């Protein structure tokens, strides 16, 4: 094998991943276009629902904070069900499955936070809020490749 033949072969093998990339990118772009409106609606609802909840907790208005977390959990669960119905790129199905599972876990955590605040357990509810924020970051990292604008869970929405 000559050097020229070897270089040609290496160039061909180097370009193979690029040949597959547009199909993956196109499928991801299609998926992103389908899910972003769902996420945008949920993000707007969550911001509206959770604004002021931190102040409520600080001022021991735990029952109101519990109601807000219950409503936010219901909104996120509705969005999760809609997201689960969107066809996923086959190459990303496992990753997106973990992402949806992470969202489901956050719904559960929000419900638990609401229960803790409803029962007057400010300390445990507040520590679970910290856990929720941490889990949201981990869940977001699962789908960073999609470069979502709205489908990132924004822990700073809890204000």
Helices and strands as residue ranges (DSSP letters): H 3-50, H 53-58, H 62-84, G 90-92, H 93-118, H 122-142, G 144-146, G 155-157
